[in-house]
Amino acid sequence: MRRSVLLLLSALFGFASGVMAQAPALTPFGASGGAPAAPWHVVGLPQQTKPFTQFSVVDLDGKRALKVESQEAYGNLVHPLNWTTTSAKLAWQWRIEQPIEASDLQTKGGDDTALKVCVSFDLSIDKIPFGDRQLLRFARSKTTEPVPAATVCYVWDAKLAAGTALDNAFTKRIRYMVVRSGPQKLNQWTSERRDVTADFLKLFGSESDTVPPIIGVAIGADSDNTKSHSVGYVTGVALEP
């Protein structure tokens, strides 16, 4: 159990230091046909032996986009940040071509997402429950990767209704907000804009009544638990005050 949580947390983000007063500009994905440009980088599980989720830059419908494809795989594309703010919004567009019909975010065996956009926060370890605190300390002692104490992931789920909020099946340090659901918008670009501060307080408000610094944005997909295949695209990811 401890190992599963350690791997999941340490795979989600690698962060940089430096405080930004204004909303930081995320680096564009880069040239079509290539890998995403730095500081975007792929983070997997420590000593990962399963396939990595594949990230590539493509042109689709006149948009420069990130293609995210997972074949029984796991991985996140991470952009490190350190932004202290009292008001943050996150905007993006996404599109799914191949969902994960077998996903069930309420169970460990079904904890796969065809597409997710995540924001991680530098929540003080003193604010989290004792059990989670001990587990987090254990996780941090076993890896050189930064392990965030609070992460909000916006997901496009095959079944759960939009607006559903729930904990990750492996760890409460990662919490989901279902933004889109079902097949109605498949193969279409859909625009999103989320109040990140409000969503953090909704999901983690029992632990903190203020929003900690944002220390990373990640895009990911995973299909390792359900042994599935997913394909999605993301573009226009931007932080706003």
VOGU-3710 file (C-alpha; in Angstrom, 3 decimals, decimal comma):
1> mrrsvlllls> 0,000/0,000/0,000  2,734/2,440/0,983  4,687/1,655/-2,177  1,638/2,261/-4,406  1,022/5,684/-2,871  4,725/6,590/-3,051  4,925/5,732/-6,731  1,750/7,638/-7,602  2,735/10,804/-5,752  6,347/10,941/-6,846
11> alfgfasgvm> 5,400/10,347/-10,486  3,083/13,321/-10,716  5,393/16,330/-10,473  8,987/17,562/-10,636  9,225/21,198/-9,582  11,441/24,251/-9,861  11,916/27,086/-7,389  11,351/30,797/-7,902  8,377/32,997/-7,014  6,371/34,836/-9,679
21> aqapaltpfg> 4,182/37,785/-8,742  2,034/37,637/-11,893  0,395/34,663/-13,564  3,276/32,707/-15,096  3,208/32,047/-18,825  3,396/28,337/-19,584  5,935/27,499/-22,260  4,341/26,564/-25,627  4,478/22,861/-26,458  6,920/23,443/-29,325
31> asggapaapw> 7,182/22,485/-32,973  4,758/20,068/-34,592  6,208/16,619/-35,127  8,520/16,781/-32,148  8,600/16,203/-28,424  7,239/18,880/-26,073  9,680/21,719/-25,381  11,405/22,210/-22,030  10,600/22,819/-19,243  7,767/20,428/-20,086
41> hvvglpqqtk> 9,074/16,971/-19,268  7,696/13,479/-18,809  7,539/12,082/-15,285  6,772/8,428/-14,672  6,854/6,085/-11,727  10,225/5,484/-10,044  11,945/2,589/-11,828  8,926/2,326/-14,120  8,889/-0,856/-16,191  5,443/-0,451/-17,739
51> pftqfsvvdl> 5,118/1,669/-20,921  5,091/5,451/-20,612  2,181/7,546/-21,817  3,250/9,099/-25,113  3,292/12,887/-25,589  3,849/14,491/-28,982  3,201/17,878/-30,570  0,838/17,857/-33,561  -1,247/20,197/-35,691  -4,954/19,378/-35,555
61> dgkralkves> -7,836/21,450/-36,898  -5,548/24,444/-37,266  -4,380/24,183/-33,643  -0,937/23,360/-32,296  -1,774/20,678/-29,749  -0,352/18,062/-27,443  -1,337/14,506/-28,364  -1,639/12,257/-25,302  -1,786/8,525/-26,002  -1,743/5,745/-23,433
71> qeaygnlvhp> -1,528/2,046/-24,242  -1,629/0,195/-20,910  0,704/2,970/-19,796  1,327/5,657/-17,194  2,927/9,108/-17,333  2,493/12,852/-16,881  3,875/15,805/-18,797  4,909/18,349/-16,177  5,587/22,095/-16,258  7,271/23,203/-12,983
81> lnwtttsakl> 6,167/26,495/-11,416  6,190/28,413/-8,166  3,384/30,983/-8,101  2,047/32,542/-4,929  -1,386/34,019/-5,560  -4,775/34,504/-3,946  -6,650/34,121/-7,233  -5,865/31,678/-10,027  -7,797/30,467/-13,040  -6,798/27,715/-15,456
91> awqwrieqpi> -7,977/27,678/-19,064  -7,458/25,005/-21,726  -9,054/23,167/-24,620  -9,177/19,408/-24,896  -10,508/16,675/-27,127  -10,835/12,908/-26,653  -10,836/10,431/-29,513  -10,518/7,204/-27,537  -12,004/7,160/-24,001  -11,471/4,465/-21,366
101> easdlqtkgg> -14,830/2,756/-21,038  -13,596/0,450/-18,264  -12,429/3,278/-16,006  -13,877/3,571/-12,502  -12,186/6,316/-10,504  -13,842/5,059/-7,333  -11,745/1,875/-7,362  -8,021/1,120/-7,579  -8,571/-1,346/-10,401  -10,378/1,285/-12,470
111> ddtalkvcvs> -8,289/4,335/-11,560  -7,386/5,363/-15,127  -8,032/8,626/-16,946  -8,135/9,177/-20,697  -7,157/12,811/-20,150  -6,433/14,972/-17,118  -5,080/18,447/-16,451  -3,654/18,842/-12,961  -2,492/21,629/-10,672  -0,269/20,939/-7,666
121> fdlsidkipf> 0,024/23,025/-4,507  2,730/23,477/-1,906  0,428/22,686/1,007  2,198/22,683/4,370  2,599/19,166/5,694  1,439/20,408/9,103  -2,036/21,019/7,672  -2,761/17,486/6,534  -4,128/14,658/8,711  -1,648/12,724/10,826
131> gdrqllrfar> -1,910/9,469/8,863  -1,404/11,191/5,513  1,416/13,241/7,025  3,310/10,140/8,071  2,762/8,516/4,680  3,889/11,670/2,891  7,047/11,864/4,986  7,731/8,231/4,178  7,199/8,904/0,461  9,505/11,909/0,509
141> skttepvpaa> 12,217/9,894/2,234  12,198/7,303/-0,534  12,603/9,509/-3,604  14,578/12,489/-4,835  11,523/13,740/-6,749  9,461/16,434/-4,992  6,237/14,900/-3,662  3,348/17,414/-3,509  0,961/17,400/-0,566  -2,085/18,522/-2,580
151> tvcyvwdakl> -2,986/18,055/-6,243  -6,235/18,869/-8,057  -6,796/16,941/-11,285  -9,492/17,924/-13,772  -10,617/14,847/-15,673  -12,762/13,846/-18,612  -14,399/10,647/-17,389  -16,352/8,055/-19,329  -19,097/7,628/-16,706  -19,037/9,913/-13,663
161> aagtaldnaf> -21,226/12,987/-13,958  -19,640/16,377/-14,538  -19,220/18,130/-11,206  -18,340/14,934/-9,341  -15,526/15,467/-6,836  -13,684/12,527/-5,317  -10,379/11,401/-3,857  -7,903/9,392/-5,850  -8,414/5,714/-5,010  -4,796/5,355/-3,888
171> tkrirymvvr> -4,165/8,608/-2,012  -6,141/11,572/-0,723  -3,217/13,810/-1,672  -4,640/13,725/-5,219  -8,280/14,691/-5,696  -10,366/14,662/-8,872  -12,880/17,097/-10,291  -14,869/15,632/-13,206  -15,263/18,400/-15,785  -16,596/16,396/-18,746
181> sgpqklnqwt> -18,390/13,066/-18,888  -19,433/10,538/-21,472  -19,178/10,347/-25,258  -21,299/13,352/-26,248  -18,344/15,594/-27,087  -15,924/13,003/-28,459  -13,789/14,165/-31,401  -14,668/17,799/-30,668  -12,617/20,581/-29,137  -14,118/21,690/-25,840
191> serrdvtadf> -13,041/24,829/-23,985  -12,682/24,887/-20,206  -11,954/27,558/-17,622  -11,727/26,656/-13,953  -11,407/28,753/-10,822  -8,421/26,920/-9,376  -8,556/28,661/-6,011  -12,244/27,817/-5,549  -11,683/24,217/-6,597  -8,759/23,842/-4,207
201> lklfgsesdt> -10,886/25,143/-1,337  -13,737/22,822/-2,313  -11,496/19,763/-2,396  -8,940/20,609/0,305  -10,772/23,246/2,357  -10,997/20,931/5,345  -7,203/21,106/5,540  -6,528/24,723/4,604  -8,641/27,876/4,365  -6,011/29,598/2,215
211> vppiigvaig> -4,588/28,549/-1,136  -0,904/27,518/-1,062  1,551/28,411/-3,846  0,984/26,631/-7,149  4,070/24,558/-7,894  3,188/22,774/-11,103  0,805/22,058/-13,958  0,646/18,611/-15,522  -1,162/16,901/-18,376  -1,584/13,167/-18,303
221> adsdntkshs> -3,380/9,962/-19,129  -3,049/6,480/-17,756  -4,536/3,161/-18,755  -2,348/0,701/-16,875  -4,943/-0,459/-14,341  -7,652/-1,255/-16,898  -5,211/-2,464/-19,576  -6,796/-0,052/-22,036  -5,941/2,389/-24,813  -6,754/6,110/-24,846
231> vgyvtgvale> -6,109/9,048/-27,167  -6,688/12,711/-26,408  -5,423/16,197/-27,230  -4,847/19,365/-25,225  -4,098/22,927/-26,330  -4,244/26,492/-25,038  -3,252/25,729/-21,439  -2,943/29,041/-19,586  -2,929/30,335/-16,030  -4,785/33,568/-15,305
241> p> -5,054/35,728/-12,178
//
